[in-house]
Amino acid sequence: MAIKTYTGSCHCGAVRYQADIDFAAGTGKCNCSICWKRRSWSAQLKPAAFRLLAGNDDLSTYQFGTKVGFHGFCKHCGVATHGWGDIPEAGGEFVSIMVSTLDDLEPAVLAESPVRYMDGRHNNWWNQPEETRHL
C-alpha cells in the first residue's frame, strides 16, 4: 500500500474532507471512555495531509480530560468525522480520521491495515490493553 487521497464526510454531507492516508502505516483503536462509546477506529495523520473541504461552520467540538485533543462532529447529523490536537510525546500535531467516515475506502484495504490498540482506559496509552477482541 502507499499514500492515497481519500474523501470523507459526515452522514448528511455538511462536513466533507480529503485526507492523504497510508493504510500500511496502520490504524488505531482505543478503549478510553470516548473511543469506547463511539467504537472509534481511526487513522492518524499530520495536519498537512488533511483538508477540510466543507462544513467548518457545521462542526461542533468536544474536549475532555486533559483537553489536548478536539473531537469534531457534525452539529446536524452528529457523526464524528475527525479530531485534532497536539501531543508532543506522540509526535506533535495530529489529525485523527474516523475511518468509518471515508466514502471511497475499499473494505479490503482496511482489512489489510495493521491495527494498534491503546489502553486509554488505564491511562496506559503506549501499550495494548489486555483484551482487544471487543474493540
URWOLIN-V222696 format. One record per backbone hydrogen bond with DSSP energy under -1.0 kcal/mol. NH is the residue of the N-H (numbers start at 1). CO is the residue of the C=O. If there is no record, write none. Layout:
# URWOLIN-V222696
[[NH | CO] [NH | CO]]
This chain:
# URWOLIN-V222696
[[4 | 21] [6 | 19] [8 | 17] [9 | 101] [10 | 15] [16 | 54] [17 | 8] [18 | 51] [19 | 6] [20 | 49] [21 | 4] [25 | 22] [26 | 23] [27 | 114] [28 | 42] [29 | 116] [31 | 118] [36 | 32] [37 | 33] [38 | 34] [39 | 35] [40 | 35] [42 | 28] [43 | 97] [45 | 95] [49 | 46] [50 | 47] [51 | 18] [53 | 16] [54 | 16] [58 | 55] [60 | 73] [62 | 71] [67 | 64] [70 | 84] [71 | 62] [72 | 82] [73 | 60] [74 | 79] [75 | 58] [78 | 74] [83 | 96] [84 | 70] [85 | 94] [86 | 68] [87 | 92] [90 | 87] [91 | 88] [92 | 87] [94 | 85] [95 | 45] [96 | 83] [97 | 43] [98 | 81] [99 | 41] [101 | 98] [102 | 99] [103 | 7] [109 | 106] [110 | 106] [111 | 107] [112 | 108] [116 | 27] [118 | 29] [119 | 127] [120 | 118] [123 | 120] [124 | 119] [127 | 124] [135 | 132]]
